[in-house]
Amino acid sequence: MELRCGGVGSQAGGRRMDGDSRDGGGGGCKDAGSEDYENLPTSVSLSIHMTAGAMAGILEHSVMYPVDSVKTRMQSLNPDPKAHYTSVYGALKKIIRTEGFWRPLRGLNVMMIGAGPAHALYFACYENMKRTLNAVFHHQGNSHLANGIAGSMATLLHDAVMNPAEVVKQRLQMYDSPHRSALSCIRTVWGTEGLGAFYRSYTTQLTMNVPFQSIHFITYEFLQEQINPYRGYNPQSHIISGGLAGALAAAATTPLDVCKTLLNTQEKMALNLANISGRLAGMANAFRTVYQLNGLPGYFKGVQARVIYQVPSTAISWSVYEFFKYFLTKHKLENRTPY
């Protein structure tokens, strides 16, 4: 494929897959891969967004699952003496040595089942809402307000699918968990706590993920404007933007994640220590319990593991998503019968 340079008869701006246009710099040269990406149609089909999103979600959660298991344990408010960890690497080493090589992966199957459809809805909703809202708020270019709102709306769909999987996953990840499989966990929780247990932390999850995703998407789009202004398919820019956006959003929302973990796991030792009988429900109660047991530092339990998890996680998610969006759209165009 040849290198193209914008001349007198060329377009002033490259076309982007999300529907916005950008000034190409009046005669500058761009490599063929970037130009090819920009010349893809502005309206990528819903099925391509969903397929690319599903692949991104499954790969992201699969690769980073062992670190996620460590994060869940490090957020324990009153851990068993045998489950005290000082670092992510040390925790992984100790878990594998004392509980078996496969222990950090327990619950991965239910997470993969939930991540596929959740991320398919998530990215499809985000792309379509972003395009619609950018047209309303900012007729040319990129509106950070539109990106933030689109990310928040996408989170509502994502968490509705993902929350039950999160509950099962975190109960399987906890130290000395009585559940040996996802199916047995689902049966036990359903039988003893009812269907509502799978959504007990939903409002907290939304309270955490709406600001998380708003920060995440706004930061990602801002960084893309800085390091990838033509918005071509540039894996390095997607990895850097995704990783930094994930790190910032993760650190800022750790207190909410700690409360979500407490509501999901219903950690018995912590609840007994706080003189709470029955089930803990509600974000306000979770916040009070965390402060009662550990003070202000309690809200940042596992922050190191959370940031370490989110940096590669969001980098993988964005790079895989952008790759499949590019690949599937290009493949569809190549297979289209010419008139």
Phi and psi in degrees as GROMACS dihedral restraints (atoms count N, CA, C in turn):
[ dihedral_restraints ]
;  ai    aj    ak    al  type     phi  dphi    fc
    3     4     5     6     1   -83.8    20    10
    4     5     6     7     1   159.1    20    10
    6     7     8     9     1   -80.8    20    10
    7     8     9    10     1   131.7    20    10
    9    10    11    12     1  -111.6    20    10
   10    11    12    13     1   141.6    20    10
   12    13    14    15     1  -121.3    20    10
   13    14    15    16     1   138.0    20    10
   15    16    17    18     1   -75.3    20    10
   16    17    18    19     1   121.2    20    10
   18    19    20    21     1  -113.4    20    10
   19    20    21    22     1  -154.1    20    10
   21    22    23    24     1   -65.2    20    10
   22    23    24    25     1   -39.4    20    10
   24    25    26    27     1   -91.9    20    10
   25    26    27    28     1     4.2    20    10
   27    28    29    30     1   -87.2    20    10
   28    29    30    31     1   165.3    20    10
   30    31    32    33     1   -70.4    20    10
   31    32    33    34     1   148.0    20    10
   33    34    35    36     1   -71.5    20    10
   34    35    36    37     1   -30.9    20    10
   36    37    38    39     1  -135.2    20    10
   37    38    39    40     1   147.3    20    10
   39    40    41    42     1   -75.3    20    10
   40    41    42    43     1   145.6    20    10
   42    43    44    45     1   -83.6    20    10
   43    44    45    46     1   137.2    20    10
   45    46    47    48     1  -105.5    20    10
   46    47    48    49     1   154.3    20    10
   48    49    50    51     1   -68.8    20    10
   49    50    51    52     1   -22.1    20    10
   51    52    53    54     1   -91.5    20    10
   52    53    54    55     1     3.3    20    10
   54    55    56    57     1   100.8    20    10
   55    56    57    58     1    -8.5    20    10
   57    58    59    60     1   -89.7    20    10
   58    59    60    61     1   160.7    20    10
   60    61    62    63     1  -118.5    20    10
   61    62    63    64     1   153.3    20    10
   63    64    65    66     1  -136.3    20    10
   64    65    66    67     1   143.8    20    10
   66    67    68    69     1   -65.7    20    10
   67    68    69    70     1   126.4    20    10
   69    70    71    72     1   -82.6    20    10
   70    71    72    73     1    -2.6    20    10
   72    73    74    75     1    97.0    20    10
   73    74    75    76     1     8.9    20    10
   75    76    77    78     1    61.8    20    10
   76    77    78    79     1    66.2    20    10
   78    79    80    81     1   101.4    20    10
   79    80    81    82     1     5.9    20    10
   81    82    83    84     1   -74.4    20    10
   82    83    84    85     1   161.2    20    10
   84    85    86    87     1  -102.3    20    10
   85    86    87    88     1   143.1    20    10
   87    88    89    90     1  -131.5    20    10
   88    89    90    91     1   153.6    20    10
   90    91    92    93     1   -71.1    20    10
   91    92    93    94     1   161.1    20    10
   93    94    95    96     1   -64.8    20    10
   94    95    96    97     1   -36.9    20    10
   96    97    98    99     1   -63.0    20    10
   97    98    99   100     1   -43.0    20    10
   99   100   101   102     1   -65.1    20    10
  100   101   102   103     1   -44.0    20    10
  102   103   104   105     1   -62.6    20    10
  103   104   105   106     1   -41.2    20    10
  105   106   107   108     1   -61.8    20    10
  106   107   108   109     1   -41.1    20    10
  108   109   110   111     1   -65.0    20    10
  109   110   111   112     1   -43.0    20    10
  111   112   113   114     1   -69.2    20    10
  112   113   114   115     1   -27.6    20    10
  114   115   116   117     1   -85.2    20    10
  115   116   117   118     1     2.8    20    10
  117   118   119   120     1   -67.4    20    10
  118   119   120   121     1   157.0    20    10
  120   121   122   123     1   -61.7    20    10
  121   122   123   124     1   149.9    20    10
  123   124   125   126     1   -72.7    20    10
  124   125   126   127     1   -21.1    20    10
  126   127   128   129     1  -110.5    20    10
  127   128   129   130     1    86.5    20    10
  129   130   131   132     1   -70.1    20    10
  130   131   132   133     1   139.0    20    10
  132   133   134   135     1   -66.9    20    10
  133   134   135   136     1   154.4    20    10
  135   136   137   138     1   -59.8    20    10
  136   137   138   139     1   -39.3    20    10
  138   139   140   141     1   -63.6    20    10
  139   140   141   142     1   -34.6    20    10
  141   142   143   144     1   -70.4    20    10
  142   143   144   145     1   -43.1    20    10
  144   145   146   147     1   -59.1    20    10
  145   146   147   148     1   -42.4    20    10
  147   148   149   150     1   -70.1    20    10
  148   149   150   151     1   -42.3    20    10
  150   151   152   153     1   -65.4    20    10
  151   152   153   154     1   -47.0    20    10
  153   154   155   156     1   -61.5    20    10
  154   155   156   157     1   -41.0    20    10
  156   157   158   159     1   -64.6    20    10
  157   158   159   160     1   -42.4    20    10
  159   160   161   162     1   -62.8    20    10
  160   161   162   163     1   -43.6    20    10
  162   163   164   165     1   -63.4    20    10
  163   164   165   166     1   -41.5    20    10
  165   166   167   168     1   -62.3    20    10
  166   167   168   169     1   -45.0    20    10
  168   169   170   171     1   -63.9    20    10
  169   170   171   172     1   -45.2    20    10
  171   172   173   174     1   -64.2    20    10
  172   173   174   175     1   -46.2    20    10
  174   175   176   177     1   -66.8    20    10
  175   176   177   178     1   -42.2    20    10
  177   178   179   180     1   -57.5    20    10
  178   179   180   181     1   -51.7    20    10
  180   181   182   183     1   -72.9    20    10
  181   182   183   184     1   -31.3    20    10
  183   184   185   186     1   -67.7    20    10
  184   185   186   187     1   -48.7    20    10
  186   187   188   189     1   -65.5    20    10
  187   188   189   190     1   -39.6    20    10
  189   190   191   192     1   -97.0    20    10
  190   191   192   193     1     6.8    20    10
  192   193   194   195     1   -60.2    20    10
  193   194   195   196     1   -43.3    20    10
  195   196   197   198     1   -57.0    20    10
  196   197   198   199     1   -38.9    20    10
  198   199   200   201     1   -68.3    20    10
  199   200   201   202     1   -35.4    20    10
  201   202   203   204     1   -63.1    20    10
  202   203   204   205     1   -38.1    20    10
  204   205   206   207     1   -62.1    20    10
  205   206   207   208     1   -42.4    20    10
  207   208   209   210     1   -64.2    20    10
  208   209   210   211     1   -43.1    20    10
  210   211   212   213     1   -57.7    20    10
  211   212   213   214     1   -44.9    20    10
  213   214   215   216     1   -58.8    20    10
  214   215   216   217     1   -43.9    20    10
  216   217   218   219     1   -71.1    20    10
  217   218   219   220     1   -36.7    20    10
  219   220   221   222     1   -70.5    20    10
  220   221   222   223     1   -18.5    20    10
  222   223   224   225     1   -87.5    20    10
  223   224   225   226     1    -0.5    20    10
  225   226   227   228     1   -60.8    20    10
  226   227   228   229     1   131.3    20    10
  228   229   230   231     1   -78.5    20    10
  229   230   231   232     1   -30.9    20    10
  231   232   233   234     1  -139.7    20    10
  232   233   234   235     1    72.4    20    10
  234   235   236   237     1   -69.4    20    10
  235   236   237   238     1   155.0    20    10
  237   238   239   240     1   -61.4    20    10
  238   239   240   241     1   143.7    20    10
  240   241   242   243     1   -54.0    20    10
  241   242   243   244     1   -26.6    20    10
  243   244   245   246     1   -80.0    20    10
  244   245   246   247     1    -6.6    20    10
  246   247   248   249     1  -120.0    20    10
  247   248   249   250     1    38.0    20    10
  249   250   251   252     1   -92.5    20    10
  250   251   252   253     1   126.6    20    10
  252   253   254   255     1  -128.3    20    10
  253   254   255   256     1   143.9    20    10
  255   256   257   258     1  -109.5    20    10
  256   257   258   259     1   -16.8    20    10
  258   259   260   261     1  -152.7    20    10
  259   260   261   262     1   162.4    20    10
  261   262   263   264     1   -64.7    20    10
  262   263   264   265     1   -47.2    20    10
  264   265   266   267     1   -63.7    20    10
  265   266   267   268     1   -44.0    20    10
  267   268   269   270     1   -62.7    20    10
  268   269   270   271     1   -37.6    20    10
  270   271   272   273     1   -66.1    20    10
  271   272   273   274     1   -46.2    20    10
  273   274   275   276     1   -60.2    20    10
  274   275   276   277     1   -43.7    20    10
  276   277   278   279     1   -62.0    20    10
  277   278   279   280     1   -42.8    20    10
  279   280   281   282     1   -69.1    20    10
  280   281   282   283     1   -41.4    20    10
  282   283   284   285     1   -62.7    20    10
  283   284   285   286     1   -45.3    20    10
  285   286   287   288     1   -65.6    20    10
  286   287   288   289     1   -40.0    20    10
  288   289   290   291     1   -69.2    20    10
  289   290   291   292     1   -40.9    20    10
  291   292   293   294     1   -96.0    20    10
  292   293   294   295     1   -23.1    20    10
  294   295   296   297     1  -121.6    20    10
  295   296   297   298     1    -3.9    20    10
  297   298   299   300     1   110.0    20    10
  298   299   300   301     1   154.8    20    10
  300   301   302   303     1   -61.7    20    10
  301   302   303   304     1   -36.8    20    10
  303   304   305   306     1   -88.1    20    10
  304   305   306   307     1    -3.9    20    10
  306   307   308   309     1   -59.0    20    10
  307   308   309   310     1   -40.3    20    10
  309   310   311   312     1   -65.5    20    10
  310   311   312   313     1   -11.5    20    10
  312   313   314   315     1  -100.5    20    10
  313   314   315   316     1     1.3    20    10
  315   316   317   318     1   -64.2    20    10
  316   317   318   319     1   127.8    20    10
  318   319   320   321     1    98.0    20    10
  319   320   321   322     1    -3.8    20    10
  321   322   323   324     1   -61.2    20    10
  322   323   324   325     1   -37.2    20    10
  324   325   326   327     1   -62.1    20    10
  325   326   327   328     1   -44.0    20    10
  327   328   329   330     1   -69.7    20    10
  328   329   330   331     1   -32.0    20    10
  330   331   332   333     1   -67.4    20    10
  331   332   333   334     1   -40.0    20    10
  333   334   335   336     1   -66.7    20    10
  334   335   336   337     1   -38.3    20    10
  336   337   338   339     1   -63.8    20    10
  337   338   339   340     1   -38.8    20    10
  339   340   341   342     1   -78.7    20    10
  340   341   342   343     1   -35.4    20    10
  342   343   344   345     1   -67.5    20    10
  343   344   345   346     1   -36.0    20    10
  345   346   347   348     1   -58.8    20    10
  346   347   348   349     1   -63.8    20    10
  348   349   350   351     1   -65.8    20    10
  349   350   351   352     1   -33.7    20    10
  351   352   353   354     1   -63.1    20    10
  352   353   354   355     1   -45.8    20    10
  354   355   356   357     1   -75.6    20    10
  355   356   357   358     1   -27.0    20    10
  357   358   359   360     1   -62.3    20    10
  358   359   360   361     1   -47.6    20    10
  360   361   362   363     1   -66.3    20    10
  361   362   363   364     1   -38.7    20    10
  363   364   365   366     1   -60.4    20    10
  364   365   366   367     1   -53.7    20    10
  366   367   368   369     1   -72.5    20    10
  367   368   369   370     1   -37.5    20    10
  369   370   371   372     1   -63.8    20    10
  370   371   372   373     1   -43.9    20    10
  372   373   374   375     1   -65.2    20    10
  373   374   375   376     1   -44.1    20    10
  375   376   377   378     1   -60.2    20    10
  376   377   378   379     1   -48.8    20    10
  378   379   380   381     1   -62.2    20    10
  379   380   381   382     1   -43.7    20    10
  381   382   383   384     1   -71.6    20    10
  382   383   384   385     1   -41.0    20    10
  384   385   386   387     1   -66.5    20    10
  385   386   387   388     1   -39.5    20    10
  387   388   389   390     1   -61.7    20    10
  388   389   390   391     1   -45.4    20    10
  390   391   392   393     1   -63.5    20    10
  391   392   393   394     1   -43.5    20    10
  393   394   395   396     1   -65.7    20    10
  394   395   396   397     1   -47.0    20    10
  396   397   398   399     1   -72.1    20    10
  397   398   399   400     1   -33.1    20    10
  399   400   401   402     1   -63.0    20    10
  400   401   402   403     1   -35.5    20    10
  402   403   404   405     1   -67.0    20    10
  403   404   405   406     1   -31.1    20    10
  405   406   407   408     1   -80.6    20    10
  406   407   408   409     1   -46.9    20    10
  408   409   410   411     1   -86.6    20    10
  409   410   411   412     1   -32.6    20    10
  411   412   413   414     1  -149.5    20    10
  412   413   414   415     1    93.3    20    10
  414   415   416   417     1   -60.9    20    10
  415   416   417   418     1   -25.0    20    10
  417   418   419   420     1  -130.9    20    10
  418   419   420   421     1   137.2    20    10
  420   421   422   423     1    87.8    20    10
  421   422   423   424     1  -140.7    20    10
  423   424   425   426     1  -132.1    20    10
  424   425   426   427     1   130.1    20    10
  426   427   428   429     1  -107.2    20    10
  427   428   429   430     1   120.9    20    10
  429   430   431   432     1   -65.6    20    10
  430   431   432   433     1   -33.7    20    10
  432   433   434   435     1   -62.9    20    10
  433   434   435   436     1   -43.6    20    10
  435   436   437   438     1   -62.4    20    10
  436   437   438   439     1   -42.4    20    10
  438   439   440   441     1   -63.9    20    10
  439   440   441   442     1   -40.5    20    10
  441   442   443   444     1   -65.4    20    10
  442   443   444   445     1   -43.8    20    10
  444   445   446   447     1   -67.0    20    10
  445   446   447   448     1   -42.8    20    10
  447   448   449   450     1   -60.9    20    10
  448   449   450   451     1   -42.0    20    10
  450   451   452   453     1   -63.8    20    10
  451   452   453   454     1   -37.9    20    10
  453   454   455   456     1   -66.1    20    10
  454   455   456   457     1   -43.1    20    10
  456   457   458   459     1   -65.5    20    10
  457   458   459   460     1   -39.8    20    10
  459   460   461   462     1   -63.4    20    10
  460   461   462   463     1   -33.5    20    10
  462   463   464   465     1   -64.3    20    10
  463   464   465   466     1   -35.0    20    10
  465   466   467   468     1   -58.5    20    10
  466   467   468   469     1   -44.3    20    10
  468   469   470   471     1   -71.8    20    10
  469   470   471   472     1   -44.8    20    10
  471   472   473   474     1   -57.6    20    10
  472   473   474   475     1   -49.0    20    10
  474   475   476   477     1   -71.5    20    10
  475   476   477   478     1   -28.4    20    10
  477   478   479   480     1   -61.9    20    10
  478   479   480   481     1   -34.8    20    10
  480   481   482   483     1   -85.1    20    10
  481   482   483   484     1   -38.3    20    10
  483   484   485   486     1   -82.7    20    10
  484   485   486   487     1   -25.9    20    10
  486   487   488   489     1   -58.8    20    10
  487   488   489   490     1   -47.2    20    10
  489   490   491   492     1   -59.5    20    10
  490   491   492   493     1   -39.4    20    10
  492   493   494   495     1   -64.5    20    10
  493   494   495   496     1   -37.0    20    10
  495   496   497   498     1   -63.1    20    10
  496   497   498   499     1   -42.8    20    10
  498   499   500   501     1   -60.7    20    10
  499   500   501   502     1   -50.5    20    10
  501   502   503   504     1   -63.8    20    10
  502   503   504   505     1   -45.6    20    10
  504   505   506   507     1   -58.8    20    10
  505   506   507   508     1   -47.4    20    10
  507   508   509   510     1   -70.2    20    10
  508   509   510   511     1   -32.2    20    10
  510   511   512   513     1   -69.3    20    10
  511   512   513   514     1   -32.3    20    10
  513   514   515   516     1   -74.2    20    10
  514   515   516   517     1   -28.7    20    10
  516   517   518   519     1   -77.6    20    10
  517   518   519   520     1   -25.3    20    10
  519   520   521   522     1   -62.8    20    10
  520   521   522   523     1   150.5    20    10
  522   523   524   525     1   -63.0    20    10
  523   524   525   526     1   138.7    20    10
  525   526   527   528     1    56.9    20    10
  526   527   528   529     1    37.2    20    10
  528   529   530   531     1   -63.8    20    10
  529   530   531   532     1   135.3    20    10
  531   532   533   534     1   -74.7    20    10
  532   533   534   535     1   -10.2    20    10
  534   535   536   537     1   -94.0    20    10
  535   536   537   538     1   131.3    20    10
  537   538   539   540     1  -103.2    20    10
  538   539   540   541     1    -9.7    20    10
  540   541   542   543     1  -153.0    20    10
  541   542   543   544     1   162.1    20    10
  543   544   545   546     1   -62.8    20    10
  544   545   546   547     1   -41.4    20    10
  546   547   548   549     1   -64.6    20    10
  547   548   549   550     1   -42.1    20    10
  549   550   551   552     1   -67.1    20    10
  550   551   552   553     1   -34.8    20    10
  552   553   554   555     1   -65.3    20    10
  553   554   555   556     1   -45.4    20    10
  555   556   557   558     1   -59.8    20    10
  556   557   558   559     1   -45.7    20    10
  558   559   560   561     1   -62.1    20    10
  559   560   561   562     1   -44.3    20    10
  561   562   563   564     1   -66.2    20    10
  562   563   564   565     1   -47.3    20    10
  564   565   566   567     1   -63.7    20    10
  565   566   567   568     1   -44.8    20    10
  567   568   569   570     1   -61.2    20    10
  568   569   570   571     1   -43.2    20    10
  570   571   572   573     1   -71.9    20    10
  571   572   573   574     1   -36.5    20    10
  573   574   575   576     1   -96.6    20    10
  574   575   576   577     1   -28.0    20    10
  576   577   578   579     1  -120.9    20    10
  577   578   579   580     1   -11.1    20    10
  579   580   581   582     1    84.5    20    10
  580   581   582   583     1   172.2    20    10
  582   583   584   585     1   -61.1    20    10
  583   584   585   586     1   -32.6    20    10
  585   586   587   588     1   -61.0    20    10
  586   587   588   589     1   -22.4    20    10
  588   589   590   591     1   -62.7    20    10
  589   590   591   592     1   -29.7    20    10
  591   592   593   594     1   -74.9    20    10
  592   593   594   595     1   -12.6    20    10
  594   595   596   597     1  -125.9    20    10
  595   596   597   598     1    17.1    20    10
  597   598   599   600     1   -61.6    20    10
  598   599   600   601     1   -33.6    20    10
  600   601   602   603     1   -99.5    20    10
  601   602   603   604     1    11.2    20    10
  603   604   605   606     1   -61.0    20    10
  604   605   606   607     1   -45.9    20    10
  606   607   608   609     1   -64.9    20    10
  607   608   609   610     1   -38.1    20    10
  609   610   611   612     1   -67.6    20    10
  610   611   612   613     1   -39.7    20    10
  612   613   614   615     1   -59.6    20    10
  613   614   615   616     1   -43.5    20    10
  615   616   617   618     1   -68.0    20    10
  616   617   618   619     1   -41.1    20    10
  618   619   620   621     1   -60.8    20    10
  619   620   621   622     1   -32.3    20    10
  621   622   623   624     1   -82.1    20    10
  622   623   624   625     1   -47.0    20    10
  624   625   626   627     1   -77.3    20    10
  625   626   627   628     1   -27.6    20    10
  627   628   629   630     1   -63.4    20    10
  628   629   630   631     1   -51.6    20    10
  630   631   632   633     1   -66.0    20    10
  631   632   633   634     1   -36.0    20    10
  633   634   635   636     1   -59.0    20    10
  634   635   636   637     1   -51.6    20    10
  636   637   638   639     1   -70.4    20    10
  637   638   639   640     1   -32.4    20    10
  639   640   641   642     1   -62.6    20    10
  640   641   642   643     1   -48.9    20    10
  642   643   644   645     1   -61.5    20    10
  643   644   645   646     1   -44.1    20    10
  645   646   647   648     1   -59.6    20    10
  646   647   648   649     1   -53.3    20    10
  648   649   650   651     1   -70.1    20    10
  649   650   651   652     1   -41.1    20    10
  651   652   653   654     1   -61.9    20    10
  652   653   654   655     1   -44.6    20    10
  654   655   656   657     1   -65.4    20    10
  655   656   657   658     1   -43.4    20    10
  657   658   659   660     1   -60.7    20    10
  658   659   660   661     1   -48.8    20    10
  660   661   662   663     1   -65.7    20    10
  661   662   663   664     1   -37.3    20    10
  663   664   665   666     1   -63.5    20    10
  664   665   666   667     1   -46.0    20    10
  666   667   668   669     1   -65.6    20    10
  667   668   669   670     1   -36.2    20    10
  669   670   671   672     1   -61.8    20    10
  670   671   672   673     1   -38.4    20    10
  672   673   674   675     1   -62.3    20    10
  673   674   675   676     1   -33.8    20    10
  675   676   677   678     1   -80.2    20    10
  676   677   678   679     1   -44.8    20    10
  678   679   680   681     1  -105.2    20    10
  679   680   681   682     1    -9.7    20    10
  681   682   683   684     1  -141.6    20    10
  682   683   684   685     1    61.6    20    10
  684   685   686   687     1   -62.6    20    10
  685   686   687   688     1   -27.9    20    10
  687   688   689   690     1   -81.4    20    10
  688   689   690   691     1    -8.3    20    10
  690   691   692   693     1    55.9    20    10
  691   692   693   694     1    38.7    20    10
  693   694   695   696     1   -78.9    20    10
  694   695   696   697     1   172.5    20    10
  696   697   698   699     1   -75.1    20    10
  697   698   699   700     1   104.9    20    10
  699   700   701   702     1  -133.9    20    10
  700   701   702   703     1    92.0    20    10
  702   703   704   705     1   -51.9    20    10
  703   704   705   706     1   -40.9    20    10
  705   706   707   708     1   -61.8    20    10
  706   707   708   709     1   -42.4    20    10
  708   709   710   711     1   -67.6    20    10
  709   710   711   712     1   -36.0    20    10
  711   712   713   714     1   -67.3    20    10
  712   713   714   715     1   -38.4    20    10
  714   715   716   717     1   -67.4    20    10
  715   716   717   718     1   -47.8    20    10
  717   718   719   720     1   -65.0    20    10
  718   719   720   721     1   -48.4    20    10
  720   721   722   723     1   -62.9    20    10
  721   722   723   724     1   -44.0    20    10
  723   724   725   726     1   -64.1    20    10
  724   725   726   727     1   -44.6    20    10
  726   727   728   729     1   -64.0    20    10
  727   728   729   730     1   -46.0    20    10
  729   730   731   732     1   -67.6    20    10
  730   731   732   733     1   -39.0    20    10
  732   733   734   735     1   -63.5    20    10
  733   734   735   736     1   -41.3    20    10
  735   736   737   738     1   -65.4    20    10
  736   737   738   739     1   -40.3    20    10
  738   739   740   741     1   -62.6    20    10
  739   740   741   742     1   -47.1    20    10
  741   742   743   744     1   -63.8    20    10
  742   743   744   745     1   -46.0    20    10
  744   745   746   747     1   -66.4    20    10
  745   746   747   748     1   -37.7    20    10
  747   748   749   750     1   -66.8    20    10
  748   749   750   751     1   -46.4    20    10
  750   751   752   753     1   -62.5    20    10
  751   752   753   754     1   -40.4    20    10
  753   754   755   756     1   -69.5    20    10
  754   755   756   757     1   -26.4    20    10
  756   757   758   759     1  -111.6    20    10
  757   758   759   760     1    14.4    20    10
  759   760   761   762     1   -58.1    20    10
  760   761   762   763     1   -42.8    20    10
  762   763   764   765     1   -55.6    20    10
  763   764   765   766     1   -39.0    20    10
  765   766   767   768     1   -69.6    20    10
  766   767   768   769     1   -33.6    20    10
  768   769   770   771     1   -68.6    20    10
  769   770   771   772     1   -36.9    20    10
  771   772   773   774     1   -61.8    20    10
  772   773   774   775     1   -44.0    20    10
  774   775   776   777     1   -65.6    20    10
  775   776   777   778     1   -39.1    20    10
  777   778   779   780     1   -62.4    20    10
  778   779   780   781     1   -42.7    20    10
  780   781   782   783     1   -62.2    20    10
  781   782   783   784     1   -41.0    20    10
  783   784   785   786     1   -63.0    20    10
  784   785   786   787     1   -43.3    20    10
  786   787   788   789     1   -67.6    20    10
  787   788   789   790     1   -36.3    20    10
  789   790   791   792     1   -71.4    20    10
  790   791   792   793     1   -42.1    20    10
  792   793   794   795     1   -89.2    20    10
  793   794   795   796     1   -22.9    20    10
  795   796   797   798     1    48.9    20    10
  796   797   798   799     1    51.6    20    10
  798   799   800   801     1   -54.8    20    10
  799   800   801   802     1   111.3    20    10
  801   802   803   804     1   -62.1    20    10
  802   803   804   805     1   -46.0    20    10
  804   805   806   807     1   -62.7    20    10
  805   806   807   808     1   -39.1    20    10
  807   808   809   810     1   -68.3    20    10
  808   809   810   811     1   -43.4    20    10
  810   811   812   813     1   -66.3    20    10
  811   812   813   814     1   -38.9    20    10
  813   814   815   816     1   -64.4    20    10
  814   815   816   817     1   -41.0    20    10
  816   817   818   819     1   -64.7    20    10
  817   818   819   820     1   -31.6    20    10
  819   820   821   822     1   -89.0    20    10
  820   821   822   823     1     7.2    20    10
  822   823   824   825     1    57.9    20    10
  823   824   825   826     1    41.1    20    10
  825   826   827   828     1  -105.8    20    10
  826   827   828   829     1   120.0    20    10
  828   829   830   831     1   -99.8    20    10
  829   830   831   832     1   148.4    20    10
  831   832   833   834     1    80.8    20    10
  832   833   834   835     1  -149.1    20    10
  834   835   836   837     1  -103.1    20    10
  835   836   837   838     1   140.8    20    10
  837   838   839   840     1   -85.7    20    10
  838   839   840   841     1   128.2    20    10
  840   841   842   843     1  -135.3    20    10
  841   842   843   844     1   146.0    20    10
  843   844   845   846     1    93.5    20    10
  844   845   846   847     1   139.0    20    10
  846   847   848   849     1   -64.1    20    10
  847   848   849   850     1   -40.4    20    10
  849   850   851   852     1   -61.6    20    10
  850   851   852   853     1   -42.4    20    10
  852   853   854   855     1   -65.3    20    10
  853   854   855   856     1   -38.3    20    10
  855   856   857   858     1   -64.5    20    10
  856   857   858   859     1   -42.5    20    10
  858   859   860   861     1   -61.0    20    10
  859   860   861   862     1   -44.0    20    10
  861   862   863   864     1   -63.5    20    10
  862   863   864   865     1   -41.5    20    10
  864   865   866   867     1   -66.2    20    10
  865   866   867   868     1   -42.2    20    10
  867   868   869   870     1   -60.7    20    10
  868   869   870   871     1   -44.9    20    10
  870   871   872   873     1   -66.9    20    10
  871   872   873   874     1   -39.7    20    10
  873   874   875   876     1   -61.5    20    10
  874   875   876   877     1   -38.8    20    10
  876   877   878   879     1   -87.6    20    10
  877   878   879   880     1   -34.9    20    10
  879   880   881   882     1  -132.8    20    10
  880   881   882   883     1     1.3    20    10
  882   883   884   885     1    67.3    20    10
  883   884   885   886     1  -162.1    20    10
  885   886   887   888     1   -60.8    20    10
  886   887   888   889     1   -39.6    20    10
  888   889   890   891     1   -59.0    20    10
  889   890   891   892     1   -24.7    20    10
  891   892   893   894     1   -60.6    20    10
  892   893   894   895     1   -29.6    20    10
  894   895   896   897     1   -71.5    20    10
  895   896   897   898     1   -13.7    20    10
  897   898   899   900     1  -117.0    20    10
  898   899   900   901     1    23.2    20    10
  900   901   902   903     1   -64.1    20    10
  901   902   903   904     1   131.4    20    10
  903   904   905   906     1    77.2    20    10
  904   905   906   907     1    12.5    20    10
  906   907   908   909     1   -61.9    20    10
  907   908   909   910     1   -37.2    20    10
  909   910   911   912     1   -62.5    20    10
  910   911   912   913     1   -47.8    20    10
  912   913   914   915     1   -64.9    20    10
  913   914   915   916     1   -36.2    20    10
  915   916   917   918     1   -66.0    20    10
  916   917   918   919     1   -43.6    20    10
  918   919   920   921     1   -69.0    20    10
  919   920   921   922     1   -43.1    20    10
  921   922   923   924     1   -60.3    20    10
  922   923   924   925     1   -35.2    20    10
  924   925   926   927     1   -71.4    20    10
  925   926   927   928     1   -45.0    20    10
  927   928   929   930     1   -73.9    20    10
  928   929   930   931     1   -33.2    20    10
  930   931   932   933     1   -59.2    20    10
  931   932   933   934     1   -59.1    20    10
  933   934   935   936     1   -69.0    20    10
  934   935   936   937     1   -30.0    20    10
  936   937   938   939     1   -61.7    20    10
  937   938   939   940     1   -51.2    20    10
  939   940   941   942     1   -72.4    20    10
  940   941   942   943     1   -30.7    20    10
  942   943   944   945     1   -63.6    20    10
  943   944   945   946     1   -45.0    20    10
  945   946   947   948     1   -63.2    20    10
  946   947   948   949     1   -46.1    20    10
  948   949   950   951     1   -58.5    20    10
  949   950   951   952     1   -49.6    20    10
  951   952   953   954     1   -69.6    20    10
  952   953   954   955     1   -41.9    20    10
  954   955   956   957     1   -66.8    20    10
  955   956   957   958     1   -41.1    20    10
  957   958   959   960     1   -67.9    20    10
  958   959   960   961     1   -42.3    20    10
  960   961   962   963     1   -62.1    20    10
  961   962   963   964     1   -48.8    20    10
  963   964   965   966     1   -64.6    20    10
  964   965   966   967     1   -36.1    20    10
  966   967   968   969     1   -63.4    20    10
  967   968   969   970     1   -51.2    20    10
  969   970   971   972     1   -67.4    20    10
  970   971   972   973     1   -33.4    20    10
  972   973   974   975     1   -63.5    20    10
  973   974   975   976     1   -44.4    20    10
  975   976   977   978     1   -66.0    20    10
  976   977   978   979     1   -49.5    20    10
  978   979   980   981     1   -63.5    20    10
  979   980   981   982     1   -47.2    20    10
  981   982   983   984     1   -67.2    20    10
  982   983   984   985     1   -39.5    20    10
  984   985   986   987     1   -68.2    20    10
  985   986   987   988     1   -42.6    20    10
  987   988   989   990     1   -63.8    20    10
  988   989   990   991     1   -41.6    20    10
  990   991   992   993     1   -63.4    20    10
  991   992   993   994     1   -40.5    20    10
  993   994   995   996     1   -64.2    20    10
  994   995   996   997     1   -40.8    20    10
  996   997   998   999     1   -66.1    20    10
  997   998   999  1000     1   -41.3    20    10
  999  1000  1001  1002     1   -66.2    20    10
 1000  1001  1002  1003     1   -29.8    20    10
 1002  1003  1004  1005     1   -88.2    20    10
 1003  1004  1005  1006     1    -4.7    20    10
 1005  1006  1007  1008     1   -71.6    20    10
 1006  1007  1008  1009     1   131.6    20    10
 1008  1009  1010  1011     1   -72.6    20    10
 1009  1010  1011  1012     1   126.0    20    10
 1011  1012  1013  1014     1   -71.2    20    10
 1012  1013  1014  1015     1   152.0    20    10
